[in-house]
């Protein structure tokens, strides 16, 4: 398009457009990306963060503006998630001849915050380059990688709103931070060894240990069989040498973990292949920026090589380093080679990495708390002085039908927005009793908190309340309705009612398995009525009985129970959920083989009397739970007669 001047010179017809971008577009290098794209396309204007995401005005040839809008979505930075783009025409600015990045604008916050990710390839190259000023800097990051959610107090995502606010950048770091073309432009956690967080080492009681090289001392302790607590991105982890069975068993005993499996951290995919038969999808998931724990089938020699790590199971949980600090342990063990070639080769070091907490309690995130709660568990504690704002356990995933599936959503994936099919009033859901997480909806998005855990002790109850408060604060969203489970005795249910009463809000109580099916519908954008099959543990049913294998017709907020699994007695009540042999006895009784109970389980205390208990229906509530049927089969087969952790019978049966 052009106009003809009297001099016959063709003048391009320019236009100017206001553009608003919503999604995960703060803290991910989106503004410098737009800046470089605008320069390439010879566009004038500006870009800045605001409370809702990123806004900009661009001026230039219409075709170039269209190209920017297309490429802005197609070529967005790896960590960005563009959910919506809106444009409007605006008046030309004849004085605007360049493109700039403006300071952030305030306003109501409706944007999403980025998730924590592992070091990118460019940062790893610097980390292992002896000539680089960030050589072996344990807190290296850029706009493409590093901590986000776990250090953020509020939005917009600016340094002043993070736990890096107290670290003043040196001149070299500030120059990078201010340079739009640099990959550390407005990288809020940006720092270097001269101006950034520092490592320190202490004994388990908090007494400081003098050290010139904390990483080397920690590795030496691990290789000598000690247990070290290491402060990571979302909390402290307990670490020991996975190849030393004595160290693994000592850690298991100190955490009172029973036979529950540990996850193992290895240096790279080549090392992971020593212990698991990995599919292409599992390799991609392991090496992804989110760095989750991935469950994969064991290699034949894994149990011998990593004795006691994941006993009696066919799978092992593996993970790659998720921080530079973890990478430095493997780098030290490899002899501190220059460059990244060593990361292409299998490395022998394998580390058990588990949450640093007494069994069942929340993850430790504070140094003073570590000295108090980890005394008697850890031999040494590796600290740093960057505060953790939000605790976040590692995410746990597995590949099912060639697609990733969550076992536990945590670091790397929270609080990523889940797009819903329609908008609704802000709702706060308090979750269940086991493996709790909370959820806050805003418009047509749902935001899940990090994994909270089993809400059965005072510390985890407090962590649930903290997760609610932080999610509301960081999203600046106040709920208009509260949702919770039907069970009146769950702490989450009581907390929901207390919150609602304090804020004068209505409470919606949702049947447990209706919620499961509705969640799957929301995840897949299904709004029409469905017939759903919920195969689960135990949840309180609408009739006051224990449900868990339910065929439901679900239509929005309503459901009809079409069918269920055959009810099975729970001899001894909750005790039956921990002792699969009791469920096996109930199945034998149900099949008119009560006389076999005493024979089959003669070695177990109480077996001889259980038939009479079942016959008299004393202490024998019923359940339709699929989980209890798994327990019954595991008990009948002798796979697992008494569980030491939740889900053990089903896992061993699998």
Buried (B, 14 or more C-beta within 10 A) or exposed (E): EEEEEEEEEEEEEBBBBBBBBBBBBBBBBBBBBBBBBBEEBEBBBBBBBBBBBBBBBBBBBEEBBEBBBEBBEEEBBEBBBBBEBEBEEBEEBEEBEEBEBBEBEEEEBBBBBBBBBBBBEEBBEBBBBEEBEBBBBBBBBBBBBBBBBBBBBBBBBBBEBBBBBEBEBBEEBEEBBEEBEBBBBBBBBBBBBEBBBEBBBBBBEBEEEEBEEBBBBBBEBBBEBBBBBBBBBBBBBBBBBBBBBEBBEBBBEBBEBEBBBBBBBBBBBEBBBBBBEBEEBBBBBBBBBBBBBBBBEBBEEBBEBBBBBBBEBEBBBBBBBBBBBBBBBBBBBBEBEEEBEBBEEEBEBBBBBBBBBBBBBBBBBBBEBBBEBBEEBBBBBBBBBBBBBBBBBBBBBBBEEEEBEBBBBBBBBBBBBBBBEEEBEBBBBBBBBBBBBBBBBBBBBBBBBBBBBBBEBEBBBEBBBBBBEBBBEBBBBEBBBBBBBBBEEBBBBBBBBEBBEEEEBEBBBBBBBBBBBBBBBBEEEBEEBBEBBBBBBBBBBEEEBBBBBBBBBBEEEEBEBEEBBEBBBBBBEEEBBBBBBBBBBBBBBBEEBBEBBBEBBEEBEBBEEBBEBBEEEEBBBBBBBBBBBBBBBBBBBEBBBEBEBBBBBBBBBE
